[in-house]
Amino acid sequence: MPPPSPRRDFPAFPFAPYQIQSEFMSFLYAALSSGPRALALLESPTGTGKTLSIICSALQWLLDHRDAAAGGHPGRAGGSTAAASGGGEDEEPDWMRDFTPLLPKKESTKKTKPRPARRQEPRKAAGAEDDGEDEFLLDEYESDDEEGTRRQAGKRAHCGGGGSSSESEDDGDEEEEEEVTPKVFFTSRTHSQLSQFVGELKKTEFSGKLRTVCLGSRKNLCINKDVQKLGSVNRINERCLELLTNKRSSKIKACANQVEGDNRKGSRAKTSCGCPMLAKRSLQKQFRSEVSDHGALDIEDLAQIGKKIGTCPYYGARDMVRSADLVVLPYQSLLLKSARESLGINLKNSVVIIDEAHNLADSLTSMYNSKITSSQLRAVLSHLEAYLDRFQNVLGAGNRRYIQTLTVLTRSFLRVLTRNEDCSSTVTSMTINKFLFSLDIDNINIVKLCQYLKESNIIHKVSGYANKLFVTQDGVNDLNHLQQHDEGSSIARFQALANFLRSLLNCNDDGRIIVARQKPGGQPEDAYIKFVMLCAEKTFSEVTEDAHAVIMAGGTLQPIEETRLRLFPSLLPSDIKFFSCNHIVPTESILPIAVTRGPSGMTFDFSYGSRSSPTMIEELGRFLCNIVAIVPEGIVMFFASYEYIKQVYDAWTASGTISKISKKKYVFREPRNSVDVEVILNKYKGAIQSCSKNSGDAVNGALLLAVVGGKISEGINFSDGMGRCVLMVGLPYPSPDDMELMETIKHIGNYTSRDDKSFISNDECKLEPGFGILRKCNRSGQEYYENLCMKAVNQSIGRAIRHVNDYAAMLLVDSRYSHTSSSRSFSCPAEKLPQWIKTRLTCGQNYGEVHRLLLQFFKLNKQIR
């Protein structure tokens, strides 16, 4: 089949495109046409219409490709009508997706009847049934004999039920929809970013031509009020899974009771368990049909349709993946192999578009990290021991053997956290093999153990029994108190152990085990074991090898060489297609200044050793008091950490600086709790709008103190008056005391310096001071450390300019922004700024010059507009 010819016109673009938008779309279209296994990186500054350009180019290619495959017959390409959409955050654990309810078919081929009968006698003999503990018993498990059938059954759990017999008859007539290929997968990190994508899609004709489905989280899509009120993401996920598991268990009980002739009891069990939003398959069918008739929908609309019909939109959307032309989904749902399998996602011959890809390698590795604390280990151990003590006489040999093995491992993990021969070092890192050998557990078959955890129902049985014991001993049902912290729920603690065990299956060189033992005099909860994934290339190759093309897009993707080394080191630089463009805003609309000195002439130096100086904080306050009088509307000021914001704010409050600033700007601080961020942002926005309406007031806007890398710096747009000026205080280098970061830096160095013997990691190492590691490591490791800092800077200051008519000043407050690379061991930070900012950067040698430039800038833009 000949590839689609290159295009310069994209009729779906709803406006007359700027030249850089036309170039972006043409480049993306050509990259897709060069597949299979095409790889392209497209860099377009925030506010240049990147999302709309991606939609109009990629979906036009999809239609053209299908037309060509159909022999030039239009209509074959876009046969499906519109569909559902929404958004989802990276907040659902991948293990939750393994439980996908395919509502019951007419006849079940699963061996449910024999299992209750087989274990019924032991239960009666033990008296478990009389105590109401029948539900906590496990089915017989023999991994060697039943491995094939159990693995088959474990892939997709058929749950649901509770409908009438007529509905069951309808189920038998329904066939699974045909897989649509190729399709486009668009992924980004947060729900808000996915919602923005859907909003842009609605502006185009593709909203009605192509079937779109967006996969969200349970927290965003669950409509079961009893589950919603739990609040916490983990608790919502766990309760959903419990309902599905209870539904499956109730069907088994019903079968057993019918064998005994107790039809009344079986009927009661069947109707009292499971989620009512999945009770009727006909409603799920109605949901998919109605969603398909509406065109592109936002996640709130998707949830509303589910509420109106009375069926689950979360699973309804998942059932639409096979027939979709465009799938919009969060990072974890696409990039985790286990998530793709459980969601039924097939990347073969399809297009994968990854937005906000500036930190893709770090996002990938973090998905495979796992951590378990000493308090979680103690709780799991007590639950396992209690369960084994109660049911040991009725459990089969297979279950007993695996539960005993879990108990042995849990004790071993606890010992390594409490054992601290060398009190001078509480944190160590080691390879997986070293960790297993040091605990003398290298002879345990962890592969089979992980298989047992996945295929048996051990986690829910043990956790359920533990919850029952807690209620019984306490005399009241106080589970809400028990589970008020996500780490505290029984399932979450057991799942943390399962996740860590699964991490031990990775290759020895792909990650490191961090053991943080209890500090002398510290709290036991401070101790933990964590697996840190270091290798991103293997997991990313699973995506690139299957897909027709992979497109990585973002506002700032450079340096490209670091991305290549971490994600696809086998490719030559010439094999990677790269596009970068300037900003659409005119030169006079932005004013980036490197501010080197304060009003009193003091040099600004916010390096770690100087930033806490009272005189430095005082000088920064004087500088800000002057700036708030010049800049209209909103100012966003970024600091390196929450701790530093608090230190500065407290010092300013004591000195009276906050009172002076408040005469010109209302002052707000970014909260640590992400739930409260929206509240603060609304207050900040409302204050600015109020000042704009009352122009005669002395207060002329608002000031927002924010944290680099926080919620505000990553996903919030400060267009127009929300961000007339962005201040970056210092260079937000990550802490060199972070052992995980140092392990990553050493791992990255190995890509380019395999022969550097001093740089190769030993099996185990004590915590070495971070600056020492940075000084000893090669240039690539230092580059990565610098890039982490400057990527964070670029993400933060790029929040201000959002469209062609926007304007803002960007003040980089630190003398290091004016240094040349020859004067420092590291490169000049300004060299790593985006091209559209770097070419316009001015260095203010004194405060007077900065003051003059700001006055001219805002006076000019006020006249223009």
C-alpha positions in Angstrom: 0.0 0.0 0.0 1.5 3.4 -1.0 1.9 5.8 1.9 -0.3 8.9 1.9 1.4 11.7 0.0 2.8 14.7 1.9 0.3 17.3 2.9 0.5 21.0 3.3 -3.2 21.6 3.9 -5.2 20.5 6.9 -8.8 21.5 6.4 -10.0 20.4 9.8 -7.9 23.1 11.5 -10.7 25.5 12.6 -8.8 28.7 12.1 -6.3 30.1 9.6 -3.1 28.5 10.9 0.1 30.4 11.7 3.1 29.4 9.7 4.7 27.5 12.6 1.4 25.6 13.0 1.4 24.6 9.3 5.0 23.5 9.6 4.3 21.5 12.7 1.3 19.7 11.1 3.2 18.9 7.9 6.2 17.6 9.8 4.0 15.3 12.0 2.1 14.1 9.0 5.4 13.2 7.1 6.7 11.5 10.2 3.6 9.3 10.4 3.9 8.5 6.7 7.5 7.4 7.1 6.5 4.4 9.4 6.5 1.7 10.5 8.4 2.2 13.7 8.8 5.9 13.0 10.0 8.0 15.9 9.6 11.8 16.1 10.0 14.5 18.7 8.1 17.7 18.2 8.9 20.7 20.4 6.4 23.6 20.3 6.3 26.3 23.0 3.2 26.4 25.3 0.6 28.6 23.8 1.4 27.9 20.1 -1.6 25.7 19.4 0.3 22.4 19.8 -2.6 20.3 20.8 -4.9 21.5 18.0 -2.0 20.9 15.5 -1.5 17.4 16.8 -5.2 16.6 16.4 -5.6 18.0 12.9 -2.4 16.4 11.6 -2.6 12.9 13.2 -6.3 12.3 12.6 -6.0 13.6 9.0 -3.3 11.0 8.5 -5.5 8.3 10.0 -8.3 9.1 7.6 -6.0 9.3 4.6 -4.3 6.1 5.6 -7.6 4.3 5.8 -8.8 5.7 2.5 -5.6 4.4 0.9 -6.1 1.0 2.4 -9.7 0.9 1.2 -8.7 1.7 -2.3 -9.6 5.3 -2.2 -13.2 4.7 -1.0 -14.1 7.4 1.5 -16.4 6.4 4.4 -14.5 3.2 5.1 -12.0 5.2 7.1 -14.5 6.9 9.4 -17.3 4.4 9.5 -18.0 4.9 13.2 -19.8 7.8 14.6 -18.7 9.9 17.5 -18.1 8.6 21.0 -17.2 9.1 24.6 -14.4 11.0 26.0 -13.2 12.3 29.3 -10.0 12.3 31.3 -8.0 10.4 33.9 -5.1 11.0 36.2 -2.2 8.8 37.0 -3.8 7.8 40.2 -5.0 4.2 39.7 -2.5 1.4 40.6 -1.9 -0.9 37.6 -2.9 -4.0 39.7 -6.5 -2.6 39.9 -6.9 -3.0 36.1 -6.5 -6.7 36.3 -10.0 -7.0 37.6 -12.2 -6.1 34.6 -15.8 -7.1 34.9 -17.2 -8.6 31.7 -20.7 -9.1 32.7 -21.9 -12.7 32.6 -22.7 -14.7 29.5 -25.6 -17.1 29.3 -23.6 -20.2 30.1 -20.5 -20.2 32.3 -17.8 -22.7 31.6 -15.9 -22.0 34.8 -15.7 -24.7 37.4 -17.6 -22.9 40.1 -19.9 -25.8 41.3 -17.3 -28.4 42.2 -15.1 -25.9 44.1 -17.5 -25.1 46.9 -18.5 -28.8 47.3 -14.8 -29.8 47.4 -14.0 -27.5 50.3 -17.4 -27.6 52.1 -16.6 -30.5 54.4 -13.4 -29.1 55.9 -15.2 -25.8 56.6 -17.9 -27.5 58.5 -15.3 -29.6 60.4 -13.5 -26.4 61.5 -16.6 -24.6 62.4 -15.8 -21.7 60.1 -19.3 -21.6 58.6 -20.9 -21.2 62.0 -18.7 -18.2 62.7 -19.5 -16.6 59.4 -15.9 -17.1 58.2 -16.8 -19.2 55.2 -16.1 -16.3 52.9 -12.4 -16.0 53.9 -11.4 -19.5 52.8 -9.3 -20.0 49.7 -10.0 -22.3 46.8 -7.5 -25.1 46.4 -4.3 -24.0 44.6 -1.7 -26.2 42.9 0.4 -24.1 40.7 2.2 -26.9 38.9 -1.0 -28.8 37.9 -3.3 -25.8 37.3 -0.9 -23.2 36.0 -2.2 -23.1 32.5 -5.9 -23.0 33.3 -5.5 -20.5 36.1 -3.4 -18.1 34.1 -6.1 -18.2 31.5 -8.8 -17.5 34.0 -6.8 -14.7 35.7 -6.5 -12.5 32.6 -10.0 -11.1 32.7 -12.3 -11.6 35.7 -15.9 -12.1 34.6 -17.9 -10.3 37.3 -21.3 -8.7 37.7 -24.6 -10.4 37.6 -27.7 -10.0 39.6 -29.9 -9.3 36.5 -32.9 -11.2 35.4 -33.0 -14.3 33.4 -34.2 -12.4 30.4 -31.1 -10.2 30.6 -29.0 -13.2 30.7 -30.5 -14.4 27.5 -29.7 -11.1 25.9 -26.1 -11.6 27.0 -25.8 -14.7 24.9 -26.7 -12.8 21.7 -24.1 -10.1 22.2 -20.8 -10.4 20.3 -17.6 -8.5 21.1 -17.1 -5.6 18.8 -14.5 -5.9 16.1 -11.1 -4.4 16.7 -10.5 -1.1 14.8 -7.0 -0.7 13.4 -5.0 1.4 13.0 -6.1 3.8 15.7 -4.5 6.8 17.5 -3.6 6.7 21.2 -3.1 10.0 22.8 -1.6 10.1 26.3 -0.8 12.7 28.8 -0.1 12.8 32.5 -3.1 14.4 34.2 -6.8 14.5 33.9 -6.8 18.3 33.2 -4.4 17.8 30.3 -6.6 15.1 28.8 -9.7 17.3 29.3 -7.9 20.1 27.4 -7.2 17.7 24.6 -10.9 16.8 24.4 -11.9 20.4 24.4 -9.6 21.1 21.4 -11.0 18.0 19.7 -14.5 19.4 19.9 -13.4 22.4 17.8 -12.7 20.2 14.8 -14.8 18.1 12.5 -13.1 14.9 13.8 -15.3 15.1 16.9 -18.2 13.8 14.8 -16.3 11.7 12.3 -14.3 9.5 14.6 -15.2 7.4 17.6 -13.3 8.7 20.6 -13.0 7.1 24.0 -11.2 8.4 27.0 -10.2 6.2 29.9 -10.3 7.8 33.3 -9.9 6.7 36.9 -12.5 5.3 39.2 -12.3 8.4 41.3 -13.3 10.5 38.4 -15.9 8.1 36.9 -17.4 6.1 39.8 -21.1 7.0 40.3 -21.8 4.6 43.2 -22.4 7.1 46.0 -21.4 4.7 48.8 -18.0 4.2 47.1 -17.6 7.9 46.2 -18.0 9.1 49.7 -14.8 7.2 50.7 -12.9 10.1 49.2 -9.4 8.6 49.0 -8.3 7.3 45.6 -6.9 4.0 47.0 -10.0 3.3 49.1 -12.3 4.0 46.1 -10.2 1.6 44.0 -10.2 -1.1 46.7 -13.9 -0.9 47.5 -14.7 -1.2 43.8 -12.6 -4.3 43.6 -14.2 -5.7 46.8 -17.6 -5.3 45.3 -16.6 -7.2 42.1 -14.9 -9.9 44.2 -18.0 -10.2 46.4 -20.2 -10.6 43.4 -18.0 -13.4 42.1 -18.0 -15.0 45.5 -21.8 -14.7 45.9 -22.3 -16.6 42.6 -20.1 -19.5 43.9 -22.1 -19.5 47.2 -25.4 -19.5 45.3 -24.2 -22.6 43.4 -23.2 -24.4 46.6 -26.5 -23.5 48.3 -28.5 -24.8 45.4 -26.7 -28.1 45.6 -27.9 -28.4 49.2 -31.4 -27.2 48.3 -31.1 -24.0 50.2 -32.5 -21.8 47.4 -33.6 -19.0 49.7 -30.1 -18.4 51.1 -28.5 -18.6 47.7 -30.9 -16.0 46.4 -30.1 -13.7 49.3 -26.4 -13.9 48.7 -26.8 -13.2 45.1 -28.7 -10.0 45.5 -26.8 -8.6 48.4 -23.3 -8.5 46.9 -21.6 -6.6 44.0 -21.9 -3.1 42.6 -25.5 -2.2 41.5 -24.0 -0.1 38.7 -22.9 -3.3 37.0 -26.0 -5.3 37.7 -27.5 -5.2 34.2 -25.6 -5.7 31.0 -28.4 -4.2 28.9 -27.7 -0.8 30.6 -24.0 -1.0 29.7 -25.0 -1.6 26.1 -27.4 1.4 26.3 -24.5 3.5 27.8 -22.2 2.7 24.9 -24.9 3.5 22.4 -25.9 6.8 24.0 -22.3 7.9 24.3 -21.6 7.1 20.7 -24.5 9.4 19.7 -23.2 12.5 21.5 -19.8 13.1 19.8 -16.8 14.1 21.9 -17.7 14.3 25.5 -15.8 15.6 28.6 -15.4 13.3 31.6 -18.1 15.1 33.5 -20.5 14.5 30.7 -19.5 10.8 30.6 -20.2 10.5 34.3 -23.6 12.3 33.9 -24.7 9.8 31.2 -23.8 6.9 33.5 -25.8 8.5 36.3 -28.8 9.1 34.1 -28.8 5.5 32.8 -27.8 4.0 36.2 -24.7 2.1 35.0 -20.9 2.3 35.5 -19.2 4.8 33.1 -15.8 3.6 34.2 -16.2 0.1 32.8 -18.5 1.3 30.1 -15.7 3.4 28.6 -13.2 0.6 28.9 -15.5 -1.7 26.9 -15.4 0.8 24.0 -11.6 0.6 23.4 -11.7 -2.1 20.8 -14.1 -0.1 18.5 -12.5 3.3 19.0 -10.6 5.3 16.4 -9.0 7.6 19.0 -8.2 6.5 22.6 -7.3 9.2 25.1 -5.7 7.9 28.3 -3.3 8.7 31.1 0.3 7.7 31.0 0.1 4.6 33.2 -2.7 3.0 31.2 -0.6 3.1 28.0 3.0 2.8 29.2 2.6 -0.1 31.7 2.5 -3.4 29.9 0.2 -5.0 32.6 -2.2 -2.1 32.2 -2.3 -2.5 28.4 -3.0 -6.2 28.7 -5.8 -5.8 31.2 -7.4 -3.0 29.3 -7.2 -4.9 26.0 -5.0 -2.3 24.4 -3.3 -3.4 21.2 -0.7 -1.1 19.8 0.1 -3.0 16.7 0.2 -0.7 13.6 -1.3 2.2 15.6 0.0 5.7 16.3 1.1 6.6 19.9 1.3 10.3 20.7 2.8 11.1 24.1 2.2 14.7 25.2 4.2 16.6 27.9 7.1 14.2 27.2 9.8 16.4 28.7 10.2 14.0 31.7 9.0 10.8 30.0 12.0 8.7 31.0 11.6 9.6 34.7 7.9 9.1 34.5 8.5 5.6 33.0 10.9 4.5 35.7 8.8 5.8 38.5 5.9 3.7 37.4 7.9 0.6 38.2 9.2 1.8 41.6 7.8 0.1 44.7 8.1 0.7 48.4 7.0 -0.9 51.6 7.5 0.4 55.1 8.3 -1.4 58.3 4.8 -0.6 59.7 3.2 -2.1 56.6 5.4 -5.2 57.0 4.4 -5.7 60.6 0.8 -5.4 59.8 1.0 -7.9 56.9 2.9 -10.3 59.1 0.4 -10.2 61.9 -2.5 -10.7 59.4 -0.7 -13.7 57.7 0.0 -15.3 61.1 -3.6 -14.8 62.3 -5.0 -16.2 59.0 -2.7 -19.2 59.0 -3.4 -19.9 62.7 -7.2 -19.9 62.1 -7.4 -21.8 58.8 -4.3 -24.0 58.7 -6.2 -27.2 59.3 -8.6 -26.6 56.3 -6.2 -25.1 53.8 -4.8 -27.2 51.0 -1.1 -28.0 50.8 -0.6 -25.4 48.1 -2.1 -22.5 49.9 -0.3 -23.4 53.2 3.0 -23.6 51.4 2.7 -20.2 49.8 1.3 -18.5 52.9 4.2 -19.8 54.9 6.6 -18.6 52.2 5.1 -15.1 52.4 5.5 -15.2 56.2 9.2 -16.1 55.9 9.8 -13.3 53.4 8.0 -10.7 55.4 10.0 -11.6 58.5 13.2 -11.4 56.5 12.3 -7.9 55.2 11.5 -6.7 58.7 14.9 -8.0 60.0 16.9 -6.1 57.4 15.1 -2.9 58.5 15.7 -3.4 62.2 19.3 -4.6 61.9 21.7 -1.7 61.8 25.3 -2.8 62.7 26.7 0.4 61.3 24.9 3.2 63.1 26.7 5.8 61.0 24.7 4.8 57.9 21.0 4.2 58.0 20.5 4.2 54.2 22.2 1.7 51.8 21.6 0.7 48.2 22.3 -2.6 46.6 21.5 -4.7 43.6 18.6 -7.2 43.6 20.9 -10.2 43.8 22.8 -8.7 46.7 19.6 -8.0 48.5 18.3 -11.6 48.0 21.7 -13.1 49.0 22.1 -10.9 52.1 18.7 -12.2 53.4 19.3 -15.8 52.5 16.1 -15.9 50.4 17.7 -16.4 47.0 16.4 -20.0 46.9 12.7 -18.9 47.0 10.9 -19.1 43.7 9.6 -15.5 43.6 8.1 -16.0 40.1 5.7 -18.7 41.3 5.0 -16.7 44.4 4.0 -13.6 42.4 1.9 -15.9 40.2 0.1 -17.2 43.3 -0.6 -13.6 44.6 -2.1 -12.7 41.2 -4.2 -15.9 40.6 -5.4 -16.8 44.1 -7.5 -14.4 46.1 -5.1 -14.4 49.0 -4.8 -10.6 49.3 -8.5 -10.1 49.8 -9.1 -13.2 51.9 -6.4 -12.3 54.4 -7.2 -8.6 54.4 -10.9 -9.4 54.8 -10.3 -11.7 57.8 -8.0 -9.1 59.3 -10.7 -6.5 59.1 -13.2 -8.9 60.7 -10.8 -9.5 63.6 -10.3 -5.7 64.1 -14.1 -5.2 64.3 -14.6 -8.2 66.6 -11.8 -7.2 69.0 -12.8 -3.5 69.1 -16.5 -4.3 69.5 -17.4 -1.7 66.9 -17.1 -1.3 63.2 -14.3 1.2 63.1 -12.9 0.4 59.7 -13.3 4.0 58.4 -10.9 5.0 61.2 -8.6 2.1 60.4 -8.4 3.1 56.7 -8.3 6.9 57.0 -4.8 6.8 55.6 -4.2 5.0 52.3 -1.2 3.2 53.7 -3.3 2.0 56.6 -5.9 -0.1 54.7 -5.4 -3.9 54.9 -5.5 -4.4 51.1 -3.1 -1.5 50.5 -0.5 -2.8 52.9 -0.7 -6.3 51.4 -0.6 -4.9 47.9 2.6 -2.9 48.8 4.3 -6.3 49.6 3.0 -7.8 46.4 4.3 -4.9 44.3 7.7 -5.1 46.0 8.0 -8.8 45.3 7.1 -8.2 41.7 9.9 -5.7 41.5 12.4 -8.4 42.5 11.7 -10.1 39.2 13.5 -7.4 37.3 17.0 -7.9 35.9 19.8 -7.3 38.4 21.2 -4.2 36.6 17.8 -2.6 35.8 17.3 -1.2 39.3 18.5 -0.8 42.8 17.1 -1.7 46.3 17.2 1.2 48.7 17.2 0.0 52.4 16.4 2.9 54.8 16.8 1.4 58.3 15.4 3.0 61.5 17.4 5.9 62.7 18.7 5.9 66.2 15.9 7.4 68.3 13.7 7.7 65.2 10.2 6.4 64.6 9.9 2.8 63.2 7.7 4.2 60.4 10.8 5.9 59.0 12.2 2.6 57.9 11.4 1.3 54.5 12.6 -0.9 51.6 12.2 0.5 48.1 12.9 -0.7 44.6 14.1 2.1 42.2 13.8 1.3 38.5 16.8 2.9 36.6 16.3 1.5 33.1 13.6 3.1 31.0 14.7 1.8 27.6 13.4 -1.8 28.0 9.9 -0.7 29.0 9.7 1.9 26.3 10.9 -0.5 23.6 7.7 -2.5 24.2 5.8 0.5 22.9 8.0 1.4 20.0 8.4 -2.1 18.7 4.6 -2.6 18.4 3.4 0.8 17.2 3.4 2.1 13.7 4.8 5.4 15.0 5.6 7.0 18.3 5.3 10.8 18.6 6.7 12.6 21.6 5.5 16.2 21.9 6.1 18.9 24.5 6.9 22.6 25.1 10.6 21.8 25.9 12.1 18.5 24.8 15.8 19.4 24.6 18.4 18.1 25.2 17.5 15.5 22.7 20.7 13.5 23.3 19.7 12.7 26.9 16.3 11.5 25.8 17.9 9.3 23.1 20.3 7.7 25.6 17.7 6.9 28.2 14.8 5.8 25.9 16.2 4.5 22.7 20.0 4.3 22.9 20.2 1.8 20.0 19.0 4.5 17.6 21.5 6.8 15.9 20.7 10.6 16.3 20.0 10.6 12.6 17.2 8.1 13.0 15.2 10.5 15.2 13.1 13.1 13.5 13.1 16.3 15.5 11.1 19.5 15.0 11.4 22.7 16.9 9.8 26.1 16.4 9.8 29.6 17.8 6.9 31.1 19.7 4.0 32.8 17.9 4.1 35.9 20.2 5.9 38.9 18.9 9.2 40.0 20.4 7.7 42.9 22.4 5.3 40.6 24.2 7.8 38.9 26.5 10.5 40.3 28.7 12.9 37.8 30.2 15.5 39.3 32.5 18.3 37.7 34.5 18.2 39.8 37.8 21.7 39.7 39.3 21.4 42.4 42.1 18.8 43.7 44.5 17.8 47.3 45.2 20.6 47.8 47.7 23.2 46.4 45.3 23.5 43.0 47.0 24.3 40.2 44.6 21.5 37.6 44.4 22.9 34.1 45.2 20.2 31.5 46.1 22.5 28.5 46.1 21.9 26.0 48.9 24.6 27.5 51.2 23.5 31.2 50.8 19.7 31.2 50.3 18.8 30.9 54.0 20.9 34.0 54.9 18.7 36.6 56.6 20.2 39.4 54.5 19.5 37.5 51.3 15.9 36.9 52.2 15.6 40.6 53.3 17.0 41.8 50.0 14.6 39.6 48.1 11.8 41.2 50.1 12.9 44.7 49.2 13.1 43.7 45.5 9.6 42.3 45.6 8.1 45.4 47.3 9.3 47.4 44.3 8.1 44.9 41.7 4.5 44.7 43.0 4.2 48.4 42.5 5.2 48.2 38.8 3.6 44.9 37.6 -0.2 45.0 37.0 -2.6 42.2 37.9 -1.1 38.8 38.8 2.5 37.8 39.8 3.5 34.1 40.3 6.7 33.7 42.3 8.4 30.2 42.2 10.6 28.9 45.0 12.7 25.7 45.2 10.6 24.0 47.9 7.7 24.3 50.4 10.2 24.5 53.2 12.0 27.5 51.6 8.7 29.2 51.0 7.7 28.9 54.6 11.1 30.1 55.8 10.9 33.2 53.5 7.3 33.9 54.3 7.8 33.7 58.1 10.8 36.0 57.8 8.9 38.5 55.7 5.9 38.4 58.1 8.2 39.1 61.1 10.0 42.0 59.3 6.8 43.6 58.0 7.5 42.9 54.3 4.3 41.0 53.8 2.3 44.0 55.1 4.0 46.3 52.6 3.4 43.9 49.7 -0.3 43.5 50.8 -0.8 47.2 50.2 -0.3 46.5 46.4 -1.1 42.7 46.0 -3.2 40.2 47.8 -0.8 37.4 48.9 -1.5 33.7 48.4 0.6 30.6 49.0 0.5 27.2 47.3 -0.8 24.6 49.8 0.9 21.2 50.2 -2.4 19.4 49.9 -3.3 19.1 46.2 -7.0 19.1 47.1 -6.7 22.7 48.3 -4.8 24.0 45.3 -8.1 24.6 43.3 -9.5 26.7 46.2 -6.3 28.9 46.4 -6.3 29.3 42.6 -9.9 30.4 42.5 -9.2 33.0 45.3 -6.1 34.2 43.4 -8.1 34.6 40.2 -11.0 36.2 41.9 -8.7 38.8 43.6 -7.2 39.8 40.2 -10.6 40.1 38.5 -11.9 42.2 41.4 -9.0 44.6 41.2 -9.4 44.9 37.4 -13.0 46.0 37.9 -12.1 48.5 40.6 -9.1 50.1 38.9 -9.0 53.0 41.4 -8.1 50.8 44.3 -4.6 50.9 45.8 -4.4 47.1 45.5 -3.7 46.3 41.9 -3.7 42.5 41.8 -2.4 39.4 43.5 0.8 37.6 44.3 1.0 33.8 44.3 3.9 32.0 46.0 4.4 28.6 44.4 6.8 25.7 44.4 8.8 24.4 41.4 7.6 20.9 40.6 4.3 21.4 42.5 0.8 21.3 41.1 0.9 24.9 40.0 4.2 24.8 38.1 3.2 21.8 36.0 -0.5 21.8 34.9 -1.9 25.3 35.5 -2.1 28.0 32.8 -1.5 31.6 33.9 -2.7 33.4 30.8 -3.4 37.1 30.6 -3.9 38.8 33.9 -3.3 35.6 35.9 0.4 35.9 35.1 1.7 39.2 34.0 5.0 38.4 35.6 6.7 35.2 36.6 9.6 35.2 39.1 12.0 32.3 39.5 13.9 32.5 42.7 17.3 30.8 42.3 18.0 27.5 40.5 15.9 24.7 41.8 18.5 21.9 41.7 17.2 18.7 43.3 18.7 17.6 46.6 22.0 15.9 46.2 21.2 13.9 49.3 18.5 12.0 47.5 20.0 8.5 47.1 17.6 7.5 44.4 18.6 10.5 42.3 22.3 9.7 42.8 21.7 6.1 41.7 20.0 7.4 38.6 22.9 9.7 37.8 25.4 6.9 38.1 23.3 4.7 35.9 23.0 7.4 33.2 26.7 7.8 33.3 27.2 4.2 32.5 25.6 4.7 29.1 28.6 6.7 27.9 31.4 5.7 30.1 31.4 1.9 30.4 35.1 1.8 30.9 35.1 4.2 33.8 35.8 1.6 36.6 35.3 4.2 39.4 31.8 4.9 38.1 30.5 1.4 37.8 28.1 0.6 40.7 29.2 -2.0 43.2 26.7 -4.6 44.5 26.2 -2.5 47.7 27.2 1.0 48.7 26.8 3.2 51.7 25.2 6.6 51.2 27.9 8.9 49.8 27.5 12.7 49.9 25.7 13.7 46.7 28.1 16.5 45.8 31.0 14.0 46.0 29.2 11.7 43.5 28.5 14.7 41.2 32.1 15.7 41.2 33.3 12.2 40.5 30.8 11.3 37.8 31.3 11.9 34.1 29.8 14.8 32.2 26.6 13.0 31.2 25.7 12.5 34.9 26.3 16.2 35.6 24.3 17.1 32.5 21.3 15.1 33.7 21.4 16.9 37.1 21.5 20.3 35.4 18.8 19.3 33.0 16.4 18.3 35.9 16.8 21.8 37.3 16.3 23.7 34.0 13.4 21.6 32.8 11.7 22.6 36.0 12.5 26.2 35.4 11.3 26.1 31.8 8.0 24.4 32.8 7.4 27.0 35.4 8.1 30.2 33.5 6.3 28.9 30.4 3.0 29.0 32.3 2.6 32.7 31.5 2.4 33.0 27.7 -0.7 31.1 26.4 -1.7 32.8 23.2 -0.6 35.3 20.5 -2.1 38.3 22.3 -0.7 37.5 25.7 2.3 39.3 27.3 4.4 38.7 30.4 7.7 39.5 32.1 9.9 36.6 33.3 12.4 37.5 36.0 15.2 34.9 36.7 16.4 36.1 40.2 19.9 34.8 40.7 23.3 36.0 39.5 24.1 32.5 38.2 21.7 33.0 35.2 24.2 35.6 33.9 27.3 33.4 34.2 29.0 32.0 31.1 29.8 28.3 30.9 33.6 29.1 30.9 33.3 30.6 34.4 31.7 27.5 36.0 32.3 23.8 36.2 28.7 23.3 35.1 27.3 24.9 31.9 25.5 28.2 32.0 21.9 27.8 33.0 20.7 30.4 30.5 22.0 28.2 27.7 19.3 25.6 28.6 16.4 28.0 28.4 13.9 27.5 25.5 15.1 29.2 22.3 12.2 31.7 22.2 13.2 32.9 25.7 17.0 32.6 25.3 17.1 34.8 22.2 15.3 37.6 24.1 17.0 37.3 27.5 18.4 40.5 28.9 20.9 40.6 31.8 20.1 43.3 34.4 23.4 44.4 35.9 21.7 46.5 38.6 18.2 46.9 39.9 17.8 50.4 38.3 18.1 48.8 34.8 15.5 46.1 35.7 13.1 48.7 37.0 13.4 50.8 33.8 12.9 47.8 31.5 9.8 46.7 33.4 8.2 50.2 33.3 8.8 50.5 29.6 7.5 46.9 28.9 4.2 47.3 30.7 3.6 50.9 29.4 4.2 49.7 25.8 1.9 46.7 26.1 -0.8 48.7 27.7 -0.7 51.2 24.8 -0.8 48.4 22.2 -3.8 46.7 23.8 
